[in-house]
Amino acid sequence: MPVRPVLVVGSINMDTSSTVGRLPRPGETVLASQLLSHVGGKGANQAVAAARSGASVTMVARVGTDAAGDEATSTLRAEGVCVDGVLRSGSLPTGRAFISVDPEGQNQIVVASGANAALSPADLDAVAPLAAPGGIVLAQGEIDPSTIVHASELAARRRSRFVLNLAPVVELPPETLRASDPLVVNEVEAEALGIDTSDLETDLARHVGTLATSLVVTLGGAGAISARTGVVVRHPAPEVTAVDTTGAGDAFVGALVAALADGASLEEATDEAVEAGAFSVRHHGTITSYRRGGRRGRNGGAA
């Protein structure tokens, strides 16, 4: 079975990441021991994670006409992501994210959306031919909700599978959520959607087909739970020592979508995603921490 192409509709940022002895309290200043700058944003992260996992990936996004936009598009291109759908905004800068990471790998993140906020349904219409029929369309919560809705409609028109990582949680029409196959959220996001996280297996079974076509809830170091009609599975994560959890959820989603594109079942894809997330937290950074190789063979290494 040929690998289905993946269209990622999402955000691109330039990330500034600092390593601190501890995360600051409100009003407090702390000194960083290390400062790194790299391409990020949930859309870009997931596009790279999917490409590194073997998927054929095209990115739809907006960046500024600045040096950061140049660097972001060249980095994505070097990672094997098609950037024909990356548009330029003359009035807004490329999005920025400011990340602090403590010795336990926990983080605080502040995002300035910039050009990401200008990605519109009209932009998606302009690049609609890039969505190959029968492929997968992936979106996240870091873009305008109307564009997420339009992405789900584009997937339906192209007879494609729509996958939604609702991070952060934004208000969407019920029909957009129901079209998600799967809808991927963490525990906090699941609670915001009305899912009872005290008994996830039972409540996810209740929400399948009503909240979304299928669901995956990530559990950090505990792995994930996948749910589709009649099948709810807990996927434990391997024990690892985390050095940086930034972007681990994106590594998970990218690997999940790549496995689905390769013909995996939801359960098989979630197993792949858990492994990819666990690999990511053992390395610093976002896309630089993502493993290479998926179901058709991997070398196990990050860049």
N, C-alpha and C positions, 0 to 999 in steps of 0.2 A: 504494500500500500504506500503510495507516495506521501511525503510529508506535506501537510496542508500549510499554505502561507499564512502568516500572522500580520495583521495590521494593528499597530499600537497607536491609540489616540490618547495623548497625554501631555505631561509637563516635561520641560527641560530646564534645569537650573545649573548654575555654577555653585558648587558647595565650598564653603570655607569651614574646615574642620579643625578644632583645637583639642589637644589632650590636656586635661586638667587633673589635679590631685583629687578634687571632689567637685561636684556640681554646685554652682553658687545658689545661695538662698536669695529671696527677693531683696533687692537693694545692695547686694554684696558684690564686690569685685574679687575675682580670683585670677591668678597668673597661669598661663598655659606653658607647657613644656615643649609642645610641638604644634606646628601650624601647617596644614596641607590644603591645597586647592585642587579640586577635581570636578568633573562633570557629574551631575546628579539630577534630581527630580524623579518622581516615581515613574513617569512614563519612560524617560531615558534609561533609568535603572532596569526596568522590567524588559525593555527592548533588548538591552545588552545581555541580560541574563538569559533571555530566550534564544538570542543568537548564539551565545556561547554554549547553549544546550543543544544546538543543532538545527534550530528553526530558521526558516527564511523570513526575515522580519523587515517590514517597512514602517517608518515612523511618521506620524502626522502630529505636528506641534507648531508653536510659534516661538521664535527667539528674536532678540533685538538685532539691529544693524551694527552691533558693537563687537569688540574683540572677543568677548565672552561667547557671543553667538557663533563666531568663526570657530573658536576652539571646540565648542560643543558639537557642531556639525562635523568637523573633521575627526573628532574622537569617535563619534558614532559610526562614521564611514569606515574608519580604521577597524572597528569592531565587527564589521560585516553587516551593519544595519543600513538599509536603503534610506536615504534622507531626501528623496524627491518630494516628500510631503511636508518637509520642514519649511515653513514660511517665515518671512522676515517682517518685523514691525518697525516702522520708522519713528514711531512716537513713544514706544516703551522699551526699556532695556530688557536684556535677558534676565530671567528670574534668578534670584539668589537665595541660598539657604545658609544659615549660620548654625554650626553644630558644635556642641561641647560634649566630650566623651570622658567618663571617669575610669579609674583603674579596673572596675568590674565590668566595663563594657556598656554601661548604661549611658543614655544620652539625653540632651535637651536640644530641640531644634526650633528655630524661628525661620519662617519662609516669607520672602517678599516675592509675590507672584510675577510681577513685571509683565512681560509679553504673554506669559501663559494665560493671563486673564482675558486676553483678546482673542484666543482661539474660539472661533464661532461656528455655528452650523453652516453658514455660508462657506467658510473655509473648508469644511468637511465635504460639502457639495463639490467644491472646486477640484478636490483631489480624489473624489469618489472612484474614478477608474482604477486607482491603486489598490482598491479592495477587491482581491480576486474572488470570483464566485466559489463558494464551497470552502472558504478559508475560516479563519478565526479573527474576530475583532475584539480587541482588549482595551478597556478604558479604566481610569481611576478617578478618585474624587478630587484631584487637584486642579481640575479645569471647570469651566462654567457648566452648571447642571444642564442647561439647554443643549450643550454640545454632547454631553453624555447621552441624553435622550436621543439625539440625532445619530449618534454612533450605534445605538441599539437598533434604530430604524434602518440605518444603512446595512447592518448585518442581516436584518430580515429581508431586505430587498436583494441582497447578494447571496441569499440562502447560506449564510455563514453562521457559525456559532458565536454567540456574544458572551464574553467573560467580563465580569465587573469586579474590580477590587475597590470597594467603597471605603477608601481611606484618603482623606478624612470622610466622615459621614456627612453627606449633603442631602437636602430634600429632593426626592425624585418621585415621579408618578409611579403608582403601584405596578403598572404594566411594564415599566422599564426594569424594575427589580425582578418581576416574574419572568422576564425574558432572559435573565442572567443564568448561565449554565457553564460553570457555577458562579454564584455570588461568593466572593472571598472577603472575609472580615476577621479581625482579631476579637478577643473576648470583650474588650471595651466597646468596640463598634457593634458587636452582636447585641450587647445589652441596649445600646441606643436604638436598635431596630426592634426591640421588644422580645428578644430571645432570652429565655431563662438559662443563664450559664451555670446555675447550681445543679442542673440535670440536663446537660447539653445533648446527650444522645437522644433522650426522649423528646426534648423540645425541638430539636432539629428535624426529627422524623415528622413532627406535627407541622412544621413550616415548609417542608418540601412540597412544591407544587402550588403553594399559596403565596408565600413570600418570594420564592425564587424557584426556578426549575430544579436546581441542585445547589448545595451549599458546601462551603469549606470554612471551618473556623480554625485559625491558627492559635496555638497555645504556648508560644515561646519555646522554652526548653523542654516542655512536655510534648511537643509535636503538633498534631492537628487532628481534627475530626472531619471526615467527609460524609456527606449525606445526599442520597438520591432516592427516588421512589423505591421503597422496600429494602434499602441497603444503607446502614449507618455503620461506619468503621472508624475506630480510633487508631491513629498512626503514631506510635511512640517515636521520639527523636533519639538519636545516639547521644551518649554522654560526651560532652566536649567542654573545654575550658574557653569561655567567651572572652575575647579581648575587645570587641567592638560590635555592638548589635545594630549599628546604623546600616540601613538598607537590607537587612536580613529578610524582612518581609517581601521586599521586591525581588530578591534572589529566589524566594519561594514561589512567587507568582509567575516569574519568568520561566522557571523550570517546569512548573505545572502546565503552563500553556504550551510550552515546547513539547512536552510529553503527550498532551492531548492532540497536538498537531501531528504527532507521529503515530497516532492511532491507539494510544493507551486508554484504558478505562479510567474513570475518575479515581478509583482506588489506586491503580498503578501510578497515575500521574501525581497523586498526593504523596505517595511513598517517595517518588523522585524529588518532589518539592521539599519534603522534610529533610532529605539528605543534602540538598543544595543550600537550604537555610542554615543547617548545622555547619556546613563547610564555610559559609560566609562569616559567621561570627568568630571564627578562629583567626581571622585576618583583619587588618585595619582597612578603613575606607569602604566605599560602596562598590562601584563596578570593578575596582581593582581587586576586590576580595572574592569575586564570583568564579566558580569553577568552570572549567572548559569540558565539554563533552556531555552527551545525554544518553538516551536509551540505545543509540547506535554506536556507542563507544565513547569513552572519555579518558583523558590522560590524568585527571584528578588535580590539575594545577591551576592556580590563579596566575594572573599576569604579573 
